[in-house]
């Protein structure tokens, strides 16, 4: 199965990890999916306040190079 998701390592304080773990269990999500959900909420809020981020323009984004 092909995915367009970028894998990366994330470090966080132990207490924050435990809280995210608790929240993800309450929402019946994996920790990774809970973090992705929160990131998507953050991006949505940011774009509501500042406008849509145009990746091609702002970051010279290419679909085959997600770095």
Secondary structure, 3 states (H helix, E strand, C coil): CCCCCCCCCCCCCHHHHHHHHHHHHHCCCCHHHHHHHHHHHHHHHHHHHHCCCCHHHHCCCECCECC
